[in-house]
Amino acid sequence: MTPTRPPVNRPFVTTVSILLGTTMLHAGSPSPAIETPAVEVAETPKTPVFAWEFQERARWEIKDNAFDFNDSVDSLNDDNWLLNRFRIGLTVKPTSWISLYAQGQDSREWFSNRPNTPGVSGAEGTDSFDLRQAHITLADSSKSPWSLRLGRQTLAFGDQRLVGPLEWTNLARSFDAVRVTRTSDQWTLDIFGSSVVKAERGSFNESDWFNDDATSRDQVFSGAYFSTTALEFQTTDLYAFHLHENAEAGDTNFVTLGTRWKSKDKHFGPWDYTAEIAAQSGDAAGRDLAAFASTLSAGFTVPEGALWKSRFALEYSYATGDSDPLDNDIGTFQNLFPTNHIYYGFMDAFSWQNIHDLAIQWKAAPWKNITTRLDFHAFWLADTNDSWYRANGTTTVRPLNSAARAASNFAGTEVDAVITWQPSKQFALEAGYCRFFAGDYLGDTGASDDANFGYVQTTLSF
């Protein structure tokens, strides 16, 4: 018999009002670090400030072989469907140092053969109108460098390889969190404690801070993120994250320490670079964790006056895998809460785990209001004794059996093409096509047919 968990009294402040999302996602660039409106105001308003926001996003998708790489079988994901997401938001600012924000979201999946439950059989699913954000921010930059944000909110740090709002998905991601920020002319420090909000169809979405039933993992995700522009040539970030979870298989308690270096705009002329490394130590699901990940990219922007405004980039990403799934040690890098869609292929077949990813990227603006992006990826598993992990970091492509452990580590290549037309700040139309060319690993472990993914997306925000 499972013992009854005693109720836990965890103080938490949320703000209520119903609301919307403001961020217009483009597959080619990450969402901003803070989605909600800026809270700084030059002087105290005589009357409270109210600001409404709305967003309507619809995306038609079609997938073929993207889950099983098998032409002879029509799985539930060999289909097409319509994803719709509506958001409404409200900001209330009664004084110069208090800002209240709330955002509601309605997410639905239409015309799909997949179960209409979020996360089941790869479905985005339906999560009818629910509270995505609700927080209070205390900040007055004219009087103090400190600010406090308390309540349901989004978290995004650096390039979002470890922590981001995952805007590509219909549900996206938010946290119940406490966040303290200290700013100066040359640096910013964020300190936070949080628990991710889980989508549940037909129920109010909760994090483990409020969910005390048998499904609660008592998750606490906390950390500090420091970013400075003190160096003349780059922005330098340092961070430390800690994740705690309880589970029958074993508890999780590990630390992620990392740094990110990004060149300042135009400091090296047309050249730019980004580098990030992270190491982890502790326990993951009851096993001793020691893992590492890194990424390095270099870019070249075509000088002004060229036929098209373009940027070319070369990027390499690596993350360790586990060399022995049967011992008490684990070497699989834990990807935490990332926005993986923009980095490891738009087909979302990979995460920053057990991977070598060599990528070439070309971005261009051939005409006014039109941008294009073309990516090429070559993927290898870092260790075939570990699994091939999809973008969510938990779902695997093939069972980890003797055939998989003896297979070639070459997973395949992927080509992604995206075009975006944005005639105004309020409207964007985006279309993409992706093809995955199966590698030797798939052939050594089963079916190895190529996969396809296409979409058309419209976003209206005001």
C-alpha positions in Angstrom: 0.0 0.0 0.0 1.3 3.4 -0.9 1.5 5.6 2.2 -0.6 8.8 2.2 1.6 11.9 1.8 0.9 14.5 4.4 -0.2 17.9 3.2 2.6 20.3 2.6 2.1 24.0 3.3 4.2 25.9 0.8 3.5 29.6 0.7 3.2 31.0 -2.7 1.8 34.1 -4.2 0.0 34.2 -7.5 -1.8 36.9 -9.3 -5.1 36.3 -11.0 -6.7 38.0 -14.0 -6.8 36.6 -17.5 -4.5 37.5 -20.0 -2.2 36.6 -23.1 1.0 35.7 -24.7 3.0 38.2 -26.5 5.9 36.3 -28.0 5.8 35.6 -31.7 7.9 32.5 -32.3 10.0 32.0 -35.3 11.7 28.7 -35.9 14.9 30.6 -36.6 15.5 32.4 -33.3 14.9 31.9 -29.6 12.2 33.5 -27.6 13.2 36.5 -25.5 14.4 35.7 -21.9 11.3 37.3 -20.3 8.1 37.2 -22.3 6.1 39.6 -20.2 6.2 43.4 -20.6 8.9 45.5 -19.1 8.1 46.8 -15.6 10.2 49.9 -15.5 8.3 53.2 -15.6 10.0 56.6 -15.4 7.5 58.1 -12.9 4.5 57.0 -10.9 1.3 57.1 -13.0 -1.6 59.0 -11.6 -4.0 56.1 -12.4 -3.3 52.4 -12.8 -2.0 51.2 -16.1 -3.9 48.4 -17.9 -2.6 46.7 -21.0 -4.3 43.8 -22.8 -2.5 41.3 -25.1 -3.8 38.7 -27.4 -2.3 36.0 -29.6 -3.8 33.5 -32.0 -1.5 30.9 -33.5 -2.5 28.1 -35.8 -0.1 25.5 -37.3 -0.9 22.7 -39.7 1.6 19.8 -39.6 2.2 16.7 -41.6 4.6 13.9 -40.6 5.7 10.7 -42.2 8.0 8.1 -40.6 9.2 10.6 -38.1 8.7 8.2 -35.2 9.3 4.7 -36.5 11.3 5.4 -39.8 9.2 2.6 -41.3 7.3 3.0 -44.6 5.5 -0.3 -44.2 3.7 0.7 -41.0 1.3 3.7 -40.7 1.7 4.7 -37.1 -0.6 7.2 -35.3 2.0 9.9 -36.1 2.0 9.3 -39.8 -0.7 11.8 -40.2 -1.6 15.5 -40.5 -3.3 17.7 -37.9 -4.1 21.2 -36.9 -2.7 22.8 -33.7 -4.3 25.9 -32.4 -3.2 28.1 -29.5 -5.0 31.1 -28.1 -3.6 33.4 -25.4 -5.0 36.4 -23.6 -3.0 38.5 -21.1 -3.4 41.5 -18.9 -0.8 43.7 -17.2 -1.9 45.9 -14.4 0.6 48.5 -13.0 -0.9 50.4 -10.1 2.4 52.1 -9.1 5.9 52.5 -10.5 7.2 49.6 -8.5 4.4 47.0 -8.7 3.4 45.1 -11.8 0.8 42.4 -12.0 0.6 40.1 -15.0 -1.6 37.1 -15.9 -1.9 35.0 -19.0 -4.4 32.3 -20.0 -3.8 29.8 -22.7 -6.1 27.5 -24.7 -4.3 24.7 -26.6 -6.0 22.3 -28.9 -5.1 19.5 -31.4 -7.6 18.9 -34.2 -8.2 16.2 -36.8 -5.5 13.8 -35.5 -5.6 10.1 -35.1 -3.4 10.3 -32.0 -4.9 10.3 -28.5 -6.0 13.9 -27.7 -4.0 13.8 -24.4 -0.8 15.9 -24.0 2.3 13.7 -24.3 0.5 10.4 -25.1 1.9 8.8 -28.3 3.7 12.0 -29.2 0.5 14.1 -29.2 0.5 17.8 -28.4 -3.1 17.1 -27.2 -5.8 19.4 -25.9 -5.4 21.5 -22.8 -8.5 23.7 -22.6 -8.3 27.2 -21.2 -5.9 27.3 -18.2 -3.6 29.6 -16.3 -0.2 29.8 -18.0 1.3 32.8 -16.1 0.2 34.8 -13.0 2.8 36.7 -11.1 3.6 39.9 -9.3 6.8 41.9 -10.0 8.2 44.3 -7.5 10.8 46.6 -9.1 11.7 50.2 -9.5 14.9 50.7 -11.4 15.1 54.4 -10.5 15.4 53.6 -6.8 16.8 50.0 -6.5 18.8 47.5 -8.6 16.8 44.7 -7.1 13.6 43.1 -8.4 11.4 40.2 -7.3 9.0 38.2 -9.4 6.7 35.8 -7.6 4.2 33.4 -9.1 3.6 31.4 -12.3 6.1 32.6 -14.9 8.4 31.6 -17.7 12.2 31.1 -17.2 14.8 31.5 -20.0 18.5 31.8 -19.6 21.3 32.2 -22.2 20.5 30.4 -25.5 17.9 28.3 -23.8 19.8 25.1 -24.3 19.1 24.1 -20.7 16.2 26.4 -19.6 13.6 27.9 -21.9 9.8 28.4 -22.4 9.7 25.9 -25.3 7.5 28.2 -27.4 7.5 26.0 -30.5 5.1 23.5 -28.8 1.4 24.2 -28.5 1.5 23.9 -24.7 4.9 25.7 -24.1 6.3 25.7 -20.6 6.0 27.7 -17.4 7.1 27.4 -13.8 5.7 28.2 -10.4 8.7 30.2 -9.2 10.3 32.8 -7.1 12.9 34.9 -8.9 15.2 37.6 -7.6 17.2 39.8 -10.0 20.1 42.2 -9.3 21.2 44.4 -12.2 24.0 46.9 -12.8 25.4 48.7 -15.9 27.6 45.7 -16.7 26.1 42.6 -15.1 22.9 40.8 -14.1 22.4 38.1 -11.5 19.2 35.9 -11.3 18.5 33.6 -8.4 15.4 31.4 -8.5 13.6 28.5 -7.1 10.9 26.8 -9.1 8.9 23.7 -10.1 7.7 23.1 -13.7 3.9 23.2 -14.4 2.5 20.0 -15.9 -0.3 20.1 -18.3 -3.3 17.8 -17.4 -6.3 17.6 -19.7 -9.5 18.3 -17.8 -7.7 19.5 -14.7 -6.1 22.7 -13.5 -2.4 22.6 -14.4 -0.2 22.3 -11.3 3.4 22.1 -10.4 4.7 19.8 -7.6 4.7 22.8 -5.2 0.9 22.4 -5.1 0.3 18.8 -6.2 0.5 16.6 -3.1 -1.0 13.4 -4.6 0.8 10.2 -5.5 2.0 11.6 -8.8 4.0 14.4 -7.2 7.8 14.2 -7.5 8.4 17.0 -5.0 10.4 18.6 -7.8 12.4 21.7 -7.0 14.5 23.3 -9.7 16.7 26.1 -8.5 19.8 28.0 -9.4 21.7 31.2 -10.1 22.6 32.7 -13.5 25.2 35.5 -13.8 25.8 37.4 -17.0 28.3 40.2 -17.5 29.4 42.5 -20.4 32.5 43.7 -18.6 34.9 42.1 -21.2 35.2 44.4 -24.2 34.7 41.6 -26.8 32.1 39.2 -25.3 29.2 38.5 -23.0 30.2 36.0 -20.4 27.6 33.9 -18.4 28.2 31.7 -15.4 25.5 29.5 -14.0 24.7 26.8 -11.4 21.5 24.8 -11.4 20.2 22.2 -9.0 17.4 19.7 -9.7 15.7 17.6 -7.0 13.0 15.0 -7.7 11.7 12.0 -5.8 10.8 8.7 -7.6 10.3 5.1 -6.8 13.3 4.2 -9.0 15.5 6.5 -7.0 15.8 10.1 -6.1 17.4 12.8 -8.3 19.7 15.4 -6.8 22.4 16.8 -9.1 24.1 20.1 -9.9 24.8 21.6 -13.3 27.7 24.0 -13.6 28.3 25.9 -16.8 29.5 28.9 -18.7 28.5 30.6 -22.0 30.6 33.0 -24.1 29.1 35.1 -26.8 30.9 37.6 -28.9 29.6 41.2 -28.9 27.8 42.4 -32.0 30.3 43.5 -34.8 33.3 43.5 -32.4 35.1 41.1 -34.8 33.7 42.6 -37.9 31.5 40.1 -39.8 32.6 37.2 -37.6 30.9 36.0 -34.4 31.1 33.1 -32.0 29.2 31.4 -29.2 30.6 28.7 -26.9 28.9 26.9 -24.0 30.1 24.1 -21.7 28.3 22.4 -18.8 29.2 19.6 -16.4 26.9 17.7 -14.0 27.4 15.7 -10.8 25.2 14.1 -8.3 22.4 11.5 -8.5 19.9 10.9 -11.3 17.1 8.4 -10.6 19.2 6.8 -7.9 22.4 6.4 -10.0 25.7 8.3 -9.6 25.8 11.0 -12.3 28.9 12.4 -14.0 28.2 14.0 -17.4 29.3 16.8 -19.7 28.1 18.8 -22.7 29.5 21.5 -25.0 28.7 23.5 -28.1 30.7 25.8 -30.3 29.5 27.9 -33.2 31.2 30.4 -35.5 29.3 32.7 -37.9 30.0 35.0 -40.7 27.6 37.8 -41.8 27.9 38.9 -45.4 28.8 42.7 -45.5 26.1 45.2 -46.2 25.7 45.9 -49.9 25.7 42.3 -50.9 22.8 40.9 -53.0 21.2 39.4 -49.9 21.7 40.1 -46.2 23.0 36.6 -45.1 24.7 34.9 -42.3 26.5 31.5 -42.5 27.3 29.5 -39.4 29.1 26.3 -38.5 28.1 24.6 -35.2 29.2 21.5 -33.3 27.3 20.2 -30.3 28.3 17.3 -28.0 26.8 15.6 -25.0 27.9 12.5 -23.2 26.0 9.2 -23.1 26.1 6.3 -20.7 28.8 3.6 -21.3 27.1 0.9 -19.2 23.4 0.8 -18.6 23.7 -2.0 -16.1 26.0 -0.4 -13.5 25.2 2.1 -10.8 26.8 5.0 -12.7 25.2 7.1 -15.4 27.0 9.3 -17.9 24.0 10.6 -19.8 23.9 14.4 -19.8 20.6 15.6 -18.4 19.1 18.2 -20.7 16.9 19.9 -17.9 14.1 22.2 -19.4 15.4 23.3 -22.8 14.1 24.8 -26.0 15.7 22.1 -28.3 13.7 22.7 -31.4 15.9 25.5 -32.8 19.2 23.7 -32.3 19.2 19.9 -33.1 16.9 19.7 -36.1 13.3 20.9 -36.6 12.0 17.3 -36.6 12.8 17.2 -32.9 14.5 13.8 -33.1 17.4 14.8 -30.9 18.2 16.5 -27.6 21.5 17.6 -26.0 22.1 14.1 -24.8 24.3 11.3 -26.1 25.0 13.2 -29.3 27.5 14.5 -31.8 25.7 17.1 -34.0 27.6 18.9 -36.8 25.4 21.6 -38.3 25.7 24.1 -41.1 23.3 27.0 -41.2 22.4 29.7 -43.7 20.0 32.6 -42.9 19.1 35.2 -45.4 16.7 38.1 -46.0 16.2 38.1 -49.8 13.3 40.5 -49.8 11.7 43.0 -47.4 9.7 41.3 -44.6 10.9 37.9 -45.8 13.5 35.7 -44.0 14.7 32.3 -44.9 16.7 29.6 -43.0 18.4 26.5 -44.3 20.1 24.0 -41.9 22.0 20.8 -42.5 22.7 18.4 -39.6 24.8 15.2 -39.4 24.1 13.2 -36.2 26.0 10.5 -34.4 25.4 8.9 -31.0 28.2 9.6 -28.5 27.8 6.0 -27.2 25.6 3.2 -28.6 25.5 1.7 -25.1 23.0 4.5 -24.4 19.8 5.4 -26.1 18.9 7.9 -28.9 16.9 10.6 -27.1 14.2 12.7 -28.8 13.9 16.4 -28.1 11.9 15.9 -24.9 14.9 14.2 -23.4 13.0 11.1 -22.2 11.4 9.4 -25.3 13.8 7.1 -27.2 13.9 6.2 -30.8 14.8 2.5 -30.5 14.9 0.0 -27.6 18.3 -0.3 -26.0 19.0 -4.0 -26.7 22.0 -6.0 -27.9 21.5 -5.0 -31.5 21.4 -1.3 -30.6 24.5 -1.6 -28.4 26.4 -3.2 -31.3 25.1 -0.8 -34.0 26.9 1.9 -35.9 26.7 5.2 -34.1 25.8 7.2 -37.3 22.2 8.2 -36.8 21.6 10.1 -40.0 21.4 13.6 -41.6 18.6 16.2 -41.7 17.9 19.1 -43.9 15.5 21.9 -42.7 14.2 24.7 -44.8 12.0 27.6 -43.3 10.6 30.8 -44.9 8.9 33.5 -42.9 6.9 36.5 -44.1 6.1 39.2 -41.6 4.5 42.2 -43.2 3.7 43.8 -39.8 4.5 43.4 -36.1 1.1 41.8 -35.6 1.2 39.1 -38.2 3.6 36.4 -39.4 3.2 33.5 -41.9 5.8 30.7 -41.7 6.3 27.5 -43.7 8.8 24.7 -43.3 9.9 21.4 -44.8 12.3 18.9 -43.2 13.7 15.6 -44.4 15.6 13.1 -42.3 17.9 10.7 -44.2 18.3 7.5 -42.1 21.8 6.4 -41.1 23.4 3.1 -40.3 22.2 3.0 -36.7 18.6 2.7 -37.9 19.5 0.1 -40.4 21.3 -1.9 -37.8 18.4 -1.8 -35.4 15.3 -2.2 -37.6 13.5 -0.2 -40.3 15.5 2.6 -41.8 13.3 4.6 -44.2 13.7 8.3 -44.5 11.3 10.7 -42.7 9.5 13.9 -43.7 7.9 16.8 -41.8 6.2 19.9 -43.1 4.2 22.7 -41.6 2.5 26.1 -42.2 2.0 28.4 -39.3 0.2 31.8 -38.8 0.6 34.0 -35.8 -1.5 37.0 -35.0 -0.6 39.1 -32.0 -1.8 42.5 -30.7 
